[in-house]
Amino acid sequence: MIDALAGEIIKGDVVLFIGAGVSVGAGLPSWEDLTRRLASEIGYEVPPKGQRIETEVFTKVPQYFENRHGRHELISRVVELIDTTGIKPTKNHQVLARLPIQTWVTTNWDDLLEKTLDEAGRRCRIIVGGQTLPYQTAEAVSLVKMHGDQRQPDTIIITQEDYYSYSRRYPLVRLKLAALLLDKAFLFVGYRLGDPDFNQLRAEIGFYLKEHQRYAYAIFADVDEFTKEDLEHSFIHVISTNPREGENTSTALERVLESLVDKVETSSKFESIADPKERTRLLVKTCQTLLQEPNKIQDGYVIRMQATLSCFSLSEDDVHEDTEYYKLLLAERDSFIALLDAGALVRCIISPTRLRARPPRSRTGFAARLRQLLRFLCDEKYFGRCEFLVFPQPKANQVIFDKEILFEGYKLSTEHGFHLTSVIRDAARIEFEIKVFDALFTNLKTKILQDSGSGSSSEEKKQEVLRQTICAELRGVLMSIEA
């Protein structure tokens, strides 16, 4: 579930909703703590600590407090209880600031989010009420304070009457929320199942989009099986923190958020790789990591390659002006061969129409490199571990490590065979690419066998036919070049 959420964040499709639970670790009261404090001051009896408070009580108690002491006294007391003087943002605040999310919506009144973004060096545009909505900018984080701000006491939403009149008081904020619902996924952090804020937002989502709504995500400490099913029915994926021994709610949340941020930052870092040297270093490092898991490789690990001239066409006799890059390419080749020796399987689709290509600044002729590739293809030792097919049209180079990491390149230019490459770790995307690759590979293999008239031959004969066909086609390309 975290992988899917990370993918949505990377695409810029997530809005962050932050509740009071995020600020609890800083010493501020939760909704429940605030309700109990106000209830004790007016003599209203609520269930003992540890027992569940009904949702409607959270807004009833402030309403009763206001009825008895007036609005001024209620808001003054609330502002006093959530005063952040001398209080610093928590680790959870800091982790959230590392997520590349540009729209934050909070039902909190305190200013810890503003402090957090400022410390992280991120510009922040505070939106309280509809009159500030026009001042959003793409460069700054839009922080929508749905239920008001402690520095603007007249904006605070807390009583039953406040909730009932919300849509009339802030119609533009409600419209903003409706617009976000249309094309963004929501991530709820710091809420509890009994929070009136969470239940109100959940109702808003259902009201606007019903069965057409996008799935939202919610991080909770403990959710039973039936509640989880109910939330899934309401289009809300639940990510449970499942506090471990010695963890409290805040530290368990921190662990989950750190995991999410790590996935997002790792994928974002991979996406930004354009330097072919960095791409090759990462590829070699991944291969070496796999070599440390021999059981996984022996269980049928499959490497899928779609390439013009792969690193198998290189040899120590090659001449390359960029010595560092050439050594990296040889390391890539050696890493692949080591994986083959360890038991991995390789499926490679070669594009002969672009075999004239060569690595940047390589002075070794095409014919020499092609001969090296043919020698590798004809090697009995490796042919049994590899399946090579010839594809008549150029396609983007890619290497897929089975459901774990995907190196995806762009369409080759005619100048060289190694090019800018991005890298992703989107599980759904990789799964799709693997299916497409395998379908293409199977179709090509079937076509070659049918064209060779050996559809009913033994597996050994089929493999020999494939090898002979591939080598014949590549030798034909070599001969045409040499001529």
The 8 nearest C-alpha neighbors of each residue, nearest first, counted from 0:
[[1, 3, 2, 4, 238, 236, 237, 5],
 [2, 0, 4, 3, 5, 259, 238, 258],
 [3, 1, 5, 0, 4, 6, 426, 425],
 [2, 4, 6, 0, 1, 5, 7, 425],
 [5, 3, 1, 7, 6, 2, 8, 0],
 [6, 4, 8, 2, 263, 7, 3, 1],
 [5, 7, 3, 9, 4, 8, 425, 2],
 [6, 8, 4, 10, 12, 5, 9, 13],
 [9, 7, 11, 5, 10, 13, 6, 12],
 [8, 10, 6, 11, 7, 5, 263, 267],
 [9, 11, 7, 8, 12, 6, 13, 5],
 [12, 10, 8, 9, 13, 7, 100, 99],
 [11, 13, 183, 7, 10, 8, 184, 14],
 [14, 12, 184, 8, 183, 185, 11, 7],
 [15, 13, 185, 102, 103, 184, 186, 183],
 [14, 16, 103, 186, 104, 185, 17, 187],
 [17, 15, 187, 104, 105, 186, 103, 188],
 [16, 18, 105, 188, 189, 187, 104, 15],
 [17, 19, 189, 190, 20, 106, 107, 188],
 [18, 20, 21, 22, 29, 189, 107, 23],
 [21, 19, 189, 23, 22, 18, 190, 29],
 [20, 22, 189, 19, 23, 18, 91, 24],
 [23, 21, 25, 24, 20, 19, 27, 26],
 [24, 22, 27, 20, 26, 25, 21, 28],
 [23, 25, 26, 22, 249, 89, 21, 27],
 [26, 24, 23, 22, 89, 27, 88, 86],
 [25, 27, 23, 24, 28, 22, 86, 81],
 [26, 28, 23, 25, 22, 81, 29, 24],
 [29, 27, 32, 33, 23, 26, 30, 81],
 [28, 30, 32, 31, 19, 23, 20, 33],
 [29, 31, 33, 32, 34, 28, 19, 194],
 [30, 32, 34, 29, 33, 35, 57, 28],
 [33, 31, 29, 35, 28, 34, 30, 36],
 [34, 32, 36, 30, 31, 35, 28, 29],
 [33, 35, 31, 37, 32, 36, 57, 38],
 [34, 36, 38, 32, 33, 37, 39, 31],
 [37, 35, 33, 39, 34, 38, 32, 40],
 [38, 36, 40, 34, 39, 35, 33, 41],
 [39, 37, 43, 35, 40, 41, 36, 34],
 [38, 40, 42, 36, 37, 41, 35, 43],
 [41, 39, 37, 38, 42, 36, 43, 64],
 [40, 42, 38, 39, 43, 64, 37, 67],
 [43, 41, 39, 40, 38, 44, 37, 45],
 [44, 42, 38, 41, 39, 45, 60, 40],
 [45, 43, 42, 38, 46, 39, 35, 47],
 [44, 46, 47, 43, 35, 52, 38, 56],
 [47, 45, 50, 52, 48, 44, 51, 49],
 [48, 46, 50, 49, 45, 51, 44, 52],
 [49, 47, 50, 46, 51, 35, 45, 52],
 [48, 50, 47, 51, 46, 52, 31, 45],
 [49, 51, 48, 47, 46, 52, 45, 53],
 [52, 50, 53, 49, 46, 48, 193, 47],
 [51, 53, 46, 54, 50, 56, 45, 193],
 [54, 52, 56, 55, 51, 193, 57, 46],
 [53, 55, 193, 56, 57, 195, 52, 194],
 [54, 56, 57, 53, 58, 59, 195, 159],
 [57, 55, 59, 54, 58, 53, 60, 52],
 [58, 56, 55, 59, 54, 34, 60, 195],
 [57, 59, 158, 159, 56, 60, 61, 55],
 [60, 58, 56, 62, 61, 57, 159, 63],
 [59, 61, 63, 62, 58, 56, 38, 57],
 [62, 60, 64, 158, 63, 59, 58, 65],
 [61, 63, 158, 59, 65, 60, 64, 159],
 [62, 64, 66, 60, 65, 61, 59, 67],
 [65, 63, 61, 67, 62, 66, 68, 60],
 [66, 64, 69, 62, 70, 68, 67, 63],
 [65, 67, 63, 64, 69, 68, 62, 70],
 [66, 68, 64, 65, 69, 63, 41, 62],
 [69, 67, 65, 64, 72, 66, 73, 70],
 [68, 70, 65, 71, 72, 66, 67, 73],
 [71, 69, 73, 65, 72, 74, 68, 66],
 [70, 72, 74, 73, 69, 75, 68, 65],
 [71, 73, 75, 70, 69, 74, 68, 76],
 [74, 72, 70, 76, 75, 71, 65, 77],
 [73, 75, 77, 76, 71, 72, 78, 70],
 [76, 74, 72, 78, 73, 77, 71, 79],
 [77, 75, 79, 73, 74, 78, 72, 80],
 [76, 78, 74, 80, 79, 75, 73, 81],
 [77, 79, 75, 81, 80, 76, 149, 82],
 [78, 80, 76, 82, 77, 81, 75, 74],
 [81, 79, 77, 78, 82, 76, 28, 27],
 [80, 82, 78, 79, 27, 83, 109, 77],
 [81, 83, 79, 80, 84, 78, 109, 27],
 [84, 82, 86, 85, 81, 109, 110, 111],
 [85, 83, 86, 82, 87, 81, 110, 79],
 [84, 86, 83, 87, 82, 88, 25, 26],
 [87, 85, 83, 84, 25, 88, 26, 111],
 [86, 88, 89, 85, 25, 111, 83, 114],
 [89, 87, 111, 92, 115, 25, 90, 86],
 [90, 88, 92, 91, 25, 24, 87, 93],
 [89, 91, 93, 92, 94, 88, 253, 24],
 [92, 90, 94, 89, 93, 253, 95, 21],
 [93, 91, 89, 95, 90, 94, 88, 115],
 [92, 94, 90, 96, 91, 95, 115, 89],
 [93, 95, 91, 97, 96, 92, 90, 257],
 [94, 96, 92, 97, 93, 98, 91, 256],
 [97, 95, 93, 94, 98, 116, 92, 119],
 [98, 96, 95, 94, 99, 93, 260, 119],
 [97, 99, 96, 95, 100, 260, 94, 263],
 [100, 98, 97, 101, 8, 9, 11, 96],
 [101, 99, 98, 102, 13, 14, 11, 8],
 [100, 102, 140, 141, 99, 103, 139, 14],
 [103, 101, 141, 14, 140, 100, 142, 15],
 [104, 102, 15, 142, 141, 14, 16, 143],
 [105, 103, 143, 16, 142, 144, 15, 17],
 [106, 104, 17, 144, 107, 16, 145, 18],
 [105, 107, 146, 145, 18, 144, 108, 17],
 [108, 106, 105, 109, 19, 18, 146, 144],
 [107, 109, 148, 149, 147, 106, 110, 146],
 [110, 108, 107, 149, 111, 81, 148, 83],
 [109, 111, 113, 112, 114, 108, 83, 149],
 [112, 110, 114, 113, 88, 109, 115, 87],
 [113, 111, 115, 114, 110, 116, 92, 88],
 [112, 114, 116, 110, 115, 111, 117, 123],
 [115, 113, 111, 117, 112, 116, 118, 110],
 [116, 114, 112, 118, 113, 117, 88, 111],
 [115, 117, 119, 121, 113, 118, 114, 96],
 [116, 118, 120, 114, 119, 115, 121, 113],
 [117, 119, 115, 120, 116, 114, 121, 93],
 [120, 118, 116, 117, 121, 115, 96, 93],
 [121, 119, 117, 118, 116, 122, 115, 123],
 [122, 120, 116, 119, 117, 123, 139, 140],
 [123, 121, 139, 140, 120, 117, 116, 124],
 [122, 124, 140, 139, 141, 125, 121, 142],
 [123, 125, 141, 142, 140, 139, 135, 126],
 [126, 124, 142, 143, 123, 141, 127, 144],
 [125, 127, 143, 131, 142, 144, 132, 128],
 [128, 126, 144, 147, 143, 131, 125, 145],
 [127, 129, 130, 169, 126, 131, 172, 145],
 [128, 130, 171, 132, 172, 131, 169, 127],
 [129, 131, 128, 132, 133, 127, 171, 126],
 [132, 130, 126, 129, 133, 134, 128, 127],
 [131, 133, 129, 134, 130, 135, 126, 128],
 [134, 132, 131, 135, 130, 129, 136, 126],
 [133, 135, 132, 131, 136, 124, 126, 130],
 [136, 134, 133, 132, 141, 124, 137, 139],
 [137, 135, 138, 139, 134, 141, 124, 140],
 [136, 138, 139, 135, 140, 101, 141, 102],
 [137, 139, 136, 140, 122, 101, 123, 135],
 [140, 138, 122, 123, 136, 137, 124, 141],
 [139, 141, 101, 123, 102, 124, 142, 122],
 [140, 142, 102, 124, 103, 123, 143, 101],
 [143, 141, 103, 125, 104, 126, 124, 140],
 [142, 144, 104, 126, 145, 141, 103, 125],
 [145, 143, 105, 127, 147, 146, 106, 104],
 [146, 144, 106, 143, 147, 105, 127, 104],
 [147, 145, 156, 106, 155, 144, 108, 107],
 [146, 148, 155, 154, 144, 145, 108, 127],
 [147, 149, 108, 151, 150, 155, 154, 109],
 [148, 150, 108, 151, 152, 109, 78, 147],
 [151, 149, 148, 152, 109, 108, 78, 110],
 [150, 152, 148, 149, 153, 154, 147, 155],
 [153, 151, 154, 149, 155, 150, 148, 74],
 [152, 154, 151, 155, 147, 74, 148, 156],
 [155, 153, 147, 152, 151, 148, 156, 146],
 [154, 156, 147, 146, 152, 153, 148, 157],
 [157, 155, 146, 161, 147, 158, 154, 162],
 [156, 158, 161, 58, 155, 61, 159, 162],
 [159, 157, 62, 58, 161, 61, 160, 162],
 [160, 158, 58, 162, 161, 62, 59, 163],
 [159, 161, 163, 158, 162, 164, 62, 157],
 [162, 160, 158, 164, 156, 159, 163, 165],
 [161, 163, 165, 159, 160, 164, 158, 156],
 [162, 164, 160, 161, 165, 159, 166, 167],
 [163, 165, 161, 167, 162, 166, 160, 168],
 [166, 164, 162, 168, 167, 163, 161, 169],
 [167, 165, 170, 169, 168, 164, 173, 163],
 [168, 166, 165, 164, 170, 169, 163, 173],
 [167, 169, 165, 166, 170, 164, 128, 161],
 [168, 170, 166, 172, 171, 167, 128, 165],
 [169, 171, 166, 173, 172, 167, 168, 174],
 [172, 170, 129, 174, 173, 169, 175, 128],
 [173, 171, 175, 174, 129, 169, 170, 176],
 [172, 174, 176, 170, 171, 175, 177, 166],
 [175, 173, 177, 171, 176, 172, 178, 170],
 [176, 174, 172, 178, 173, 177, 171, 179],
 [175, 177, 173, 179, 174, 178, 172, 180],
 [176, 178, 174, 180, 175, 179, 173, 181],
 [179, 177, 175, 180, 176, 181, 174, 182],
 [180, 178, 176, 181, 177, 183, 182, 175],
 [179, 181, 177, 178, 183, 182, 176, 204],
 [180, 182, 179, 178, 183, 177, 212, 213],
 [181, 183, 180, 179, 184, 12, 178, 213],
 [184, 182, 12, 13, 179, 180, 181, 14],
 [183, 185, 13, 215, 12, 213, 14, 214],
 [186, 184, 215, 14, 13, 216, 15, 187],
 [185, 187, 216, 15, 217, 16, 215, 14],
 [188, 186, 217, 16, 17, 216, 218, 185],
 [189, 187, 17, 218, 190, 18, 16, 217],
 [188, 190, 20, 18, 21, 19, 17, 187],
 [191, 189, 18, 188, 20, 197, 194, 19],
 [192, 190, 194, 193, 219, 189, 197, 20],
 [191, 193, 194, 190, 197, 198, 219, 195],
 [192, 194, 54, 191, 195, 53, 198, 197],
 [195, 193, 191, 196, 197, 192, 190, 198],
 [194, 196, 198, 197, 54, 199, 193, 57],
 [197, 195, 199, 194, 198, 200, 106, 18],
 [196, 198, 200, 194, 199, 195, 201, 190],
 [199, 197, 201, 195, 200, 196, 202, 194],
 [198, 200, 202, 196, 201, 197, 195, 203],
 [201, 199, 203, 197, 202, 198, 196, 204],
 [200, 202, 198, 204, 199, 203, 197, 205],
 [201, 203, 199, 205, 200, 204, 206, 198],
 [204, 202, 200, 206, 201, 205, 199, 207],
 [203, 205, 201, 202, 206, 207, 208, 200],
 [206, 204, 209, 202, 203, 207, 208, 201],
 [205, 207, 203, 204, 202, 208, 209, 201],
 [208, 206, 204, 205, 209, 203, 177, 180],
 [207, 209, 212, 211, 205, 206, 204, 210],
 [208, 210, 205, 211, 212, 206, 207, 204],
 [211, 209, 212, 208, 205, 234, 233, 213],
 [212, 210, 208, 209, 213, 207, 205, 181],
 [211, 213, 208, 210, 209, 214, 204, 181],
 [214, 212, 184, 215, 211, 234, 183, 180],
 [215, 213, 234, 235, 184, 212, 236, 216],
 [214, 216, 235, 185, 184, 236, 186, 234],
 [217, 215, 186, 236, 235, 237, 185, 187],
 [216, 218, 187, 237, 186, 238, 236, 188],
 [217, 219, 238, 188, 239, 237, 187, 216],
 [220, 218, 239, 221, 240, 217, 238, 191],
 [221, 219, 240, 239, 241, 248, 242, 222],
 [222, 220, 219, 241, 239, 223, 240, 242],
 [221, 223, 227, 226, 224, 219, 220, 239],
 [222, 224, 226, 225, 227, 221, 228, 239],
 [223, 225, 227, 226, 228, 222, 229, 221],
 [226, 224, 228, 227, 223, 229, 222, 230],
 [227, 225, 229, 228, 223, 224, 230, 222],
 [226, 228, 230, 224, 229, 225, 222, 231],
 [229, 227, 231, 225, 226, 230, 232, 224],
 [228, 230, 226, 232, 227, 231, 225, 233],
 [229, 231, 233, 227, 235, 232, 228, 226],
 [230, 232, 235, 234, 228, 233, 229, 236],
 [231, 233, 229, 230, 234, 228, 235, 227],
 [232, 234, 230, 231, 235, 229, 205, 201],
 [235, 233, 214, 231, 232, 215, 230, 236],
 [234, 236, 215, 231, 230, 216, 214, 233],
 [237, 235, 216, 231, 215, 217, 234, 238],
 [238, 236, 217, 216, 218, 239, 235, 227],
 [237, 239, 218, 217, 219, 240, 236, 0],
 [240, 238, 219, 241, 220, 218, 237, 221],
 [239, 241, 220, 251, 242, 252, 219, 255],
 [242, 240, 239, 220, 221, 243, 251, 219],
 [243, 241, 251, 246, 240, 247, 248, 220],
 [244, 242, 246, 245, 241, 251, 247, 240],
 [243, 245, 246, 242, 247, 241, 251, 250],
 [244, 246, 243, 247, 242, 250, 251, 248],
 [247, 245, 243, 244, 242, 250, 251, 248],
 [246, 248, 250, 249, 251, 242, 245, 243],
 [247, 249, 251, 250, 252, 220, 242, 246],
 [250, 248, 252, 251, 247, 24, 253, 21],
 [249, 251, 253, 252, 247, 248, 246, 254],
 [252, 250, 242, 254, 248, 253, 249, 240],
 [253, 251, 249, 255, 250, 254, 240, 256],
 [252, 254, 250, 256, 251, 91, 255, 257],
 [255, 253, 251, 257, 252, 256, 250, 258],
 [256, 254, 258, 252, 257, 253, 240, 259],
 [255, 257, 259, 253, 258, 254, 260, 252],
 [258, 256, 260, 254, 259, 255, 253, 261],
 [259, 257, 255, 261, 256, 260, 254, 262],
 [258, 260, 256, 262, 257, 261, 1, 263],
 [259, 261, 263, 257, 262, 258, 264, 256],
 [260, 262, 258, 264, 259, 263, 265, 257],
 [263, 261, 265, 259, 260, 264, 266, 5],
 [262, 264, 260, 5, 266, 261, 265, 267],
 [265, 263, 267, 261, 266, 262, 260, 268],
 [266, 264, 268, 262, 267, 263, 261, 269],
 [265, 267, 269, 263, 268, 264, 423, 424],
 [268, 266, 264, 270, 269, 265, 263, 271],
 [267, 269, 265, 271, 266, 270, 264, 272],
 [268, 270, 422, 266, 271, 267, 272, 423],
 [271, 269, 267, 422, 421, 268, 272, 423],
 [270, 272, 268, 269, 273, 421, 267, 422],
 [273, 271, 421, 269, 270, 274, 278, 420],
 [272, 274, 419, 420, 271, 275, 421, 278],
 [273, 275, 277, 276, 272, 278, 419, 420],
 [276, 274, 278, 277, 419, 279, 273, 418],
 [275, 277, 279, 274, 278, 324, 280, 327],
 [276, 278, 280, 274, 279, 275, 281, 272],
 [277, 279, 275, 281, 276, 280, 282, 274],
 [280, 278, 282, 276, 281, 277, 275, 283],
 [281, 279, 277, 283, 282, 278, 284, 276],
 [280, 282, 284, 278, 279, 283, 285, 277],
 [281, 283, 279, 285, 280, 284, 278, 286],
 [284, 282, 286, 280, 331, 285, 281, 279],
 [283, 285, 281, 287, 282, 286, 280, 288],
 [286, 284, 288, 282, 287, 283, 281, 289],
 [287, 285, 283, 289, 288, 284, 334, 282],
 [286, 288, 290, 284, 289, 285, 283, 291],
 [289, 287, 285, 291, 286, 290, 284, 292],
 [288, 290, 286, 291, 292, 287, 285, 293],
 [289, 291, 287, 292, 288, 293, 286, 338],
 [290, 292, 289, 288, 293, 287, 294, 286],
 [291, 293, 289, 290, 295, 294, 296, 288],
 [294, 292, 296, 295, 290, 291, 297, 341],
 [295, 293, 297, 296, 292, 298, 291, 299],
 [294, 296, 298, 293, 292, 297, 300, 299],
 [297, 295, 300, 293, 343, 298, 294, 299],
 [298, 296, 342, 294, 299, 295, 293, 343],
 [297, 299, 295, 296, 300, 294, 342, 343],
 [300, 298, 297, 296, 301, 343, 344, 295],
 [299, 301, 296, 343, 298, 344, 295, 297],
 [302, 300, 344, 345, 401, 343, 299, 303],
 [301, 303, 345, 400, 399, 344, 346, 401],
 [304, 302, 346, 399, 398, 345, 347, 301],
 [305, 303, 347, 398, 397, 346, 306, 348],
 [304, 306, 348, 396, 397, 347, 349, 398],
 [305, 307, 396, 349, 309, 308, 304, 348],
 [306, 308, 350, 349, 354, 353, 309, 416],
 [309, 307, 306, 354, 416, 312, 310, 356],
 [310, 308, 311, 306, 312, 307, 313, 372],
 [309, 311, 332, 312, 313, 328, 308, 331],
 [312, 310, 309, 313, 372, 332, 375, 371],
 [313, 311, 372, 371, 368, 310, 309, 369],
 [314, 312, 311, 310, 368, 317, 371, 329],
 [313, 315, 316, 317, 312, 371, 329, 311],
 [314, 316, 317, 313, 329, 318, 326, 325],
 [317, 315, 314, 318, 313, 363, 367, 319],
 [316, 318, 314, 315, 363, 313, 319, 362],
 [319, 317, 363, 362, 361, 316, 320, 315],
 [320, 318, 361, 321, 362, 360, 322, 325],
 [319, 321, 360, 322, 361, 318, 362, 325],
 [322, 320, 324, 319, 323, 325, 360, 361],
 [321, 323, 325, 324, 320, 319, 326, 327],
 [324, 322, 326, 325, 321, 327, 276, 328],
 [323, 325, 327, 326, 321, 322, 276, 328],
 [324, 326, 328, 322, 327, 323, 321, 319],
 [327, 325, 329, 323, 328, 324, 330, 322],
 [326, 328, 330, 324, 325, 329, 331, 323],
 [329, 327, 331, 325, 330, 326, 310, 324],
 [328, 330, 332, 326, 331, 327, 333, 325],
 [329, 331, 327, 333, 328, 332, 334, 326],
 [332, 330, 328, 334, 329, 283, 333, 327],
 [331, 333, 329, 310, 335, 330, 334, 311],
 [332, 334, 330, 336, 335, 331, 337, 329],
 [335, 333, 337, 331, 332, 336, 286, 330],
 [334, 336, 338, 332, 337, 333, 339, 331],
 [335, 337, 339, 333, 338, 334, 340, 332],
 [338, 336, 340, 334, 339, 335, 333, 341],
 [337, 339, 341, 335, 336, 340, 343, 334],
 [340, 338, 343, 336, 342, 341, 337, 335],
 [339, 341, 337, 338, 342, 336, 343, 381],
 [342, 340, 338, 339, 343, 337, 293, 296],
 [341, 343, 297, 339, 340, 296, 338, 344],
 [344, 342, 339, 300, 296, 338, 301, 341],
 [343, 345, 301, 384, 385, 302, 300, 339],
 [346, 344, 385, 302, 301, 303, 386, 347],
 [345, 347, 386, 303, 385, 304, 387, 302],
 [346, 348, 304, 387, 305, 303, 386, 345],
 [347, 349, 305, 388, 389, 387, 390, 306],
 [350, 348, 389, 306, 307, 390, 388, 351],
 [349, 351, 307, 390, 393, 352, 391, 389],
 [352, 350, 354, 353, 349, 391, 307, 389],
 [351, 353, 350, 354, 393, 391, 392, 355],
 [354, 352, 351, 355, 356, 350, 307, 393],
 [353, 355, 351, 356, 352, 307, 308, 350],
 [354, 356, 353, 365, 357, 352, 413, 351],
 [357, 355, 415, 416, 354, 353, 414, 413],
 [356, 358, 415, 416, 359, 361, 355, 365],
 [359, 357, 416, 415, 417, 361, 360, 356],
 [358, 360, 361, 415, 357, 417, 416, 414],
 [361, 359, 320, 319, 358, 362, 321, 357],
 [360, 362, 319, 358, 359, 363, 318, 320],
 [363, 361, 318, 319, 364, 360, 320, 317],
 [364, 362, 318, 317, 361, 365, 367, 368],
 [365, 363, 366, 367, 362, 368, 361, 357],
 [364, 366, 368, 367, 369, 355, 363, 357],
 [367, 365, 369, 368, 364, 370, 477, 481],
 [368, 366, 370, 369, 365, 364, 371, 363],
 [369, 367, 312, 371, 365, 370, 366, 313],
 [368, 370, 372, 366, 371, 367, 365, 312],
 [369, 371, 373, 367, 372, 368, 366, 374],
 [372, 370, 312, 368, 374, 369, 373, 375],
 [371, 373, 312, 369, 375, 370, 374, 311],
 [374, 372, 376, 370, 375, 371, 377, 369],
 [375, 373, 371, 377, 372, 376, 370, 378],
 [374, 376, 372, 378, 373, 377, 371, 311],
 [377, 375, 373, 374, 378, 382, 372, 381],
 [376, 378, 374, 375, 373, 379, 382, 466],
 [377, 379, 375, 380, 376, 381, 382, 374],
 [380, 378, 382, 381, 377, 383, 376, 375],
 [381, 379, 378, 382, 383, 384, 377, 340],
 [382, 380, 384, 383, 379, 378, 385, 339],
 [381, 383, 385, 379, 384, 380, 378, 376],
 [382, 384, 381, 385, 380, 379, 386, 462],
 [385, 383, 381, 344, 382, 339, 345, 386],
 [386, 384, 345, 382, 383, 346, 344, 381],
 [385, 387, 346, 347, 345, 388, 382, 384],
 [388, 386, 347, 348, 346, 385, 389, 349],
 [387, 389, 348, 349, 347, 390, 469, 386],
 [390, 388, 349, 348, 350, 469, 391, 387],
 [389, 391, 350, 349, 392, 348, 388, 351],
 [390, 392, 350, 389, 352, 351, 393, 349],
 [393, 391, 390, 350, 394, 352, 351, 353],
 [394, 392, 350, 352, 353, 391, 395, 390],
 [395, 393, 410, 396, 392, 350, 305, 411],
 [394, 396, 410, 409, 408, 397, 411, 393],
 [397, 395, 306, 305, 408, 394, 407, 409],
 [396, 398, 407, 305, 406, 304, 408, 395],
 [397, 399, 304, 406, 303, 405, 400, 305],
 [400, 398, 405, 303, 302, 401, 406, 404],
 [401, 399, 302, 404, 403, 402, 405, 398],
 [400, 402, 403, 301, 399, 302, 300, 404],
 [403, 401, 429, 430, 400, 404, 426, 399],
 [402, 404, 401, 400, 424, 405, 426, 429],
 [403, 405, 400, 424, 402, 399, 423, 406],
 [404, 406, 399, 423, 422, 407, 400, 398],
 [407, 405, 422, 398, 397, 399, 421, 408],
 [408, 406, 397, 421, 422, 420, 405, 396],
 [407, 409, 420, 396, 395, 397, 421, 419],
 [408, 410, 395, 411, 420, 407, 396, 419],
 [411, 409, 395, 394, 412, 408, 396, 393],
 [412, 410, 409, 395, 413, 416, 418, 415],
 [411, 413, 414, 415, 410, 416, 418, 356],
 [414, 412, 415, 356, 411, 353, 416, 355],
 [415, 413, 412, 356, 416, 357, 359, 411],
 [416, 414, 356, 357, 358, 417, 359, 413],
 [415, 417, 356, 357, 358, 308, 307, 418],
 [418, 416, 358, 415, 359, 419, 357, 275],
 [417, 419, 420, 416, 275, 411, 415, 408],
 [420, 418, 273, 275, 274, 408, 421, 409],
 [419, 421, 408, 273, 407, 418, 272, 278],
 [420, 422, 270, 272, 407, 408, 273, 406],
 [421, 423, 406, 269, 270, 405, 407, 420],
 [424, 422, 266, 405, 270, 425, 269, 404],
 [425, 423, 404, 266, 426, 405, 403, 422],
 [424, 426, 428, 427, 423, 6, 429, 2],
 [427, 425, 429, 428, 424, 430, 402, 2],
 [428, 426, 430, 429, 425, 431, 3, 432],
 [429, 427, 431, 425, 430, 426, 432, 424],
 [430, 428, 432, 426, 431, 427, 402, 433],
 [429, 431, 427, 433, 428, 432, 426, 402],
 [430, 432, 428, 434, 429, 433, 427, 435],
 [433, 431, 429, 435, 434, 430, 436, 428],
 [434, 432, 436, 430, 431, 435, 437, 429],
 [435, 433, 437, 431, 432, 436, 438, 430],
 [434, 436, 432, 438, 433, 437, 439, 431],
 [437, 435, 433, 439, 434, 438, 432, 440],
 [436, 438, 440, 434, 439, 435, 441, 433],
 [437, 439, 441, 435, 440, 436, 434, 442],
 [440, 438, 436, 442, 437, 441, 443, 435],
 [439, 441, 437, 443, 438, 442, 436, 444],
 [440, 442, 444, 438, 443, 439, 437, 445],
 [443, 441, 445, 439, 444, 440, 438, 446],
 [444, 442, 446, 440, 445, 441, 439, 447],
 [443, 445, 441, 447, 446, 442, 440, 448],
 [444, 446, 442, 448, 443, 447, 449, 441],
 [445, 447, 443, 449, 444, 448, 450, 442],
 [448, 446, 450, 444, 449, 445, 451, 443],
 [449, 447, 451, 445, 450, 446, 453, 454],
 [448, 450, 452, 446, 451, 447, 454, 445],
 [449, 451, 447, 448, 452, 446, 453, 445],
 [452, 450, 448, 449, 453, 447, 464, 454],
 [453, 451, 449, 450, 454, 448, 455, 447],
 [454, 452, 456, 448, 455, 451, 449, 461],
 [453, 455, 449, 448, 456, 452, 461, 445],
 [454, 456, 453, 457, 452, 461, 458, 448],
 [457, 455, 453, 454, 460, 461, 458, 459],
 [456, 458, 460, 459, 461, 455, 453, 462],
 [457, 459, 461, 460, 462, 456, 463, 455],
 [460, 458, 462, 461, 457, 463, 456, 464],
 [461, 459, 463, 457, 462, 458, 456, 464],
 [460, 462, 458, 464, 463, 459, 456, 465],
 [463, 461, 465, 459, 460, 464, 466, 458],
 [462, 464, 460, 466, 465, 461, 467, 459],
 [465, 463, 461, 467, 462, 466, 468, 460],
 [466, 464, 462, 468, 463, 467, 469, 461],
 [467, 465, 463, 469, 468, 464, 470, 462],
 [466, 468, 464, 470, 469, 465, 471, 463],
 [469, 467, 471, 465, 466, 470, 464, 472],
 [470, 468, 466, 472, 471, 467, 465, 473],
 [469, 471, 473, 467, 472, 468, 474, 466],
 [470, 472, 474, 468, 469, 473, 467, 475],
 [473, 471, 475, 469, 470, 474, 468, 476],
 [472, 474, 476, 470, 475, 471, 469, 477],
 [475, 473, 477, 471, 476, 472, 470, 478],
 [474, 476, 472, 478, 473, 477, 471, 479],
 [475, 477, 473, 479, 474, 478, 480, 472],
 [478, 476, 474, 480, 475, 479, 481, 473],
 [477, 479, 475, 481, 480, 476, 482, 474],
 [480, 478, 482, 476, 477, 481, 475, 474],
 [481, 479, 477, 478, 482, 476, 366, 355],
 [480, 482, 478, 479, 477, 366, 476, 365],
 [481, 479, 480, 478, 477, 476, 475, 366]]
